[in-house]
Amino acid sequence: MDRDTAERIVKAIEDLTPGLNTLDVLSEQITDQEERREFRRKLGNIMILTGFDLLMPIVKQFPDLDPDK
């Protein structure tokens, strides 16, 4: 992957973070425990996919793009 594309992907992933955080907070308002658990499981999968599965290969190739640094 070229650096320009990697930078744009990292930025797009970072742009997702506020919305995912909002969904996390809103999930606490789901009153049905089973429905809340399922929603949060799916949300966790999204967070793992974006935050790890998509980001880590980029960070390995371009360590300076790691948003946690």
N, C-alpha and C positions, 0 to 999 in steps of 0.2 A: 504494500500500500504506500502511496506517496504521502509525504508529510502534510500537504495542503488538505488532502482528504481526511487524514487522521485528525488534524486540528478541527476540522468541521464536524467530524463525528463526535469528538470529545465535547465540543461546545453544545451539540445537540443533546447529548446525554446529560450534560450539566443543566440544560434548559428543562429537562424532564423532572429534575429533582424537586422543585417547589410543588408541582402537581402531585407527585407521588407522596410527598410529605402531607399534603392536604388530604389525600385519600386515606392515609394512615390515621390521621386525626379523626376524620369523618367515620371511619370504620368503627371507632369506639361507640358511636351513636346507634349502631345496629343492635337492636334489643334482643333479637333471637340469637342465642349463643351459638348454635350450629351454623346459622347463616353468617354470623360475624367471623367465626373460625374459618369457614370456607373462603370468605372474601379476603381475609388477611393472609391465608395460605396462597391464594392466587396473586395477591399484591406482592407478597414476598418473592414469588417466582419471577414476577416482572422485575423487581429490584435486583435479584440475582442475575437475571439475564442481561439487564442493561449495565449494572454496576460491575459485574465481574466477567461474564461471558463475552460481552462486546468490548469492554474497556481494556481488560488485561492483555490481550494480544497487541493492542496499540501501545500500551505502556511498556511492554517488553521491547517493542521495536523503537519506541521514542520515550525513554524514561522521563524526560523533562516535561512531557505532557500529562504526567500523573497529577490529577486534580487534588490528591491528598498531600502533595508536597507543598 
